[in-house]
Amino acid sequence: MAAEAGVAEELRGLRARVPQVGGALAASVDGFVLAEDLGPVSGGRRPDAEPLAALTAAALGLAFRMNEATGRGAFRELLVHGELGYVATYAAGPAAVLTLLADDRINVGRLQLEGRRTAGRIAALVAGSGHAAEARQATAAPPPAAPTASGEGRPPTERGRRPALPTRRLPPPSPR
């Protein structure tokens, strides 16, 4: 599909602009790989795209739940700092998510800037391909309210903000 080719090009461009980003993956919110540009990470091993996409979806579910529990609104991004580097995950519209693997020596501000910009471009590519409509149907999100004069009810992009992923309703934890 044309969107996947465009997404793959965005990932390659990001890695060319920021050499400390060792890998980039775009996945659906359900954990399926849309495109990847993964290089070797610590130990010279290249991560597998499919398990990384599945882990990204799991982390996304936890981030949704944490945002909901703390009243912080819709998910935007997640940054994990490990001993050898960073894993950064960004909402890329309602249907996709961008995950970046970066060296420990990266300028985190640059990582955030480039990650957010790339996620926005991926969101636009995926929205044009029909993946966004599939995600809206899968999550059964209600349609947006009609815009008012104050701007309420408009999609976030029309208010000057990047679109966020819809919140998922997870089942309550089972009693032990």
Number of C-alpha atoms within 10 A of each C-alpha: 7 11 19 18 13 16 26 20 16 22 25 16 13 21 21 11 10 15 12 17 24 19 25 26 24 30 25 24 25 18 20 18 20 22 22 25 19 20 15 11 17 11 6 8 9 13 14 10 21 16 13 17 25 18 13 26 20 15 14 25 18 13 18 22 18 14 15 16 10 8 9 10 14 18 21 20 20 14 14 10 12 10 7 11 19 20 18 21 26 26 28 33 28 23 25 27 29 31 25 24 21 25 21 15 10 15 12 15 9 11 20 16 10 16 24 20 16 20 27 19 16 27 26 16 22 25 20 13 15 12 18 20 14 14 21 16 10 11 14 11 12 9 8 10 10 10 12 9 7 8 12 14 15 15 17 13 10 13 13 8 9 19 21 21 22 21 18 15 11 10 6 6 6 5 4 3
